[in-house]
Amino acid sequence: MNLIRNRYQMVLIAALILVTLLAGSVSAEKKVVTYWSWSPVKNTTDKMVAAFEAENPDITIKATIYNYPDFLLALKTA
């Protein structure tokens, strides 16, 4: 009985280690988020993106700032 229980525990521990290693490798990938805006002040958007990326080093923001009419057109054609 102890042999079966010990094997079960070893298999469970090995599975947990494997899941932990796989989760670590997935979360290590850098993510890219595309952000579109019609903000008239690009400098403000750049500061917000920089602050967000500083707090979230695994995420890169690809910001595109449009004039408002161009933004509406981009939304319609996206």
C-alpha positions in Angstrom: 0.0 0.0 0.0 2.8 2.4 0.9 4.6 1.6 -2.4 1.4 2.6 -4.4 1.0 5.7 -2.3 4.6 6.8 -2.7 4.4 6.2 -6.5 1.2 8.3 -6.6 2.9 11.1 -4.7 6.0 11.0 -7.0 3.8 11.1 -10.1 1.8 14.0 -8.7 5.0 15.9 -7.7 6.5 15.3 -11.2 3.3 16.5 -12.8 3.3 19.7 -10.7 6.9 20.4 -11.5 6.2 19.9 -15.2 3.2 22.2 -15.1 5.2 24.9 -13.2 8.0 24.8 -15.7 5.6 25.0 -18.7 3.7 27.9 -17.1 7.0 29.7 -16.5 8.0 29.3 -20.1 4.7 30.5 -21.4 4.6 33.6 -19.2 8.1 34.5 -20.2 7.0 35.3 -23.7 6.7 39.0 -24.4 3.2 40.1 -25.5 2.3 42.9 -27.9 -0.9 44.9 -27.5 -2.0 47.1 -30.4 -3.5 50.4 -29.2 -5.3 52.9 -31.5 -6.4 56.3 -30.3 -7.4 59.7 -31.6 -5.7 61.5 -28.8 -4.8 65.0 -29.9 -1.7 65.0 -27.6 0.7 62.3 -28.7 3.2 63.2 -25.9 0.6 62.3 -23.3 -0.1 58.9 -24.9 3.6 58.2 -25.1 3.9 58.9 -21.4 1.0 56.6 -20.6 2.4 53.8 -22.7 5.9 54.2 -21.1 4.4 54.1 -17.6 2.3 51.0 -18.5 5.3 49.2 -20.0 7.5 50.1 -17.0 4.9 48.4 -14.7 4.4 45.5 -17.1 7.8 44.6 -18.7 6.4 41.5 -20.4 3.9 43.6 -22.4 4.8 46.0 -25.3 2.3 48.5 -26.5 2.2 49.3 -30.2 0.4 52.7 -30.1 -0.9 54.3 -33.2 -2.4 57.9 -32.9 -4.8 59.0 -35.6 -6.5 62.3 -36.3 -10.2 61.7 -35.4 -11.6 61.3 -38.9 -8.8 58.9 -39.8 -9.4 57.0 -36.6 -13.1 56.5 -37.6 -12.0 55.3 -41.0 -9.4 52.9 -39.5 -12.1 51.4 -37.2 -14.5 50.9 -40.1 -11.8 49.2 -42.3 -10.2 47.1 -39.5 
